[in-house]
Amino acid sequence: MTATSIDPTSDLVSVTVSGSAAQVRVTAMGEIDSSSAPLLRRHLDTVLDGGAREVTVDLDLVTFLDSAGLSALAAAHRRAARDDVRLRVLASSRAVIRPLQITGLWELLGVVQVEPGTGSAA
């Protein structure tokens, strides 16, 4: 499985999906806000609809994350927990880490802090 069939990019963010049907990595690059978060959410829903057992959301290359992006991640978490899917979130920049920490999603999602540029290796 490589790039998805759902609009792979918007003006602010690009999202790619890779891995096997059981272990999927969703990688976002750019800004996730109210106009681009629906794209991330559609990708996560598609992956979860596809029967993935483990999903890694790689936010290493995300430069901005607002409440709409946080909401998309929280929705994916709820769905993954309900469907017994392991959801991992990787983050490296303060622009992503800080909103996750402030909202309590850092602990809820069990976010893994990675060194910048190493998300794809984690």
Number of C-alpha atoms within 10 A of each C-alpha: 12 12 14 15 10 13 13 16 16 15 9 14 22 20 23 21 22 15 15 12 16 14 17 24 25 22 23 23 18 20 23 27 18 14 14 20 24 16 23 28 18 14 22 27 16 16 22 21 9 12 14 22 17 20 23 22 23 25 28 24 23 20 17 20 22 16 15 17 25 19 16 19 22 15 15 22 21 14 16 20 12 9 13 12 20 14 23 16 21 24 25 22 18 13 15 24 20 13 18 23 14 9 12 11 18 19 11 12 18 12 19 17 17 18 13 12 12 14 21 14 6 11
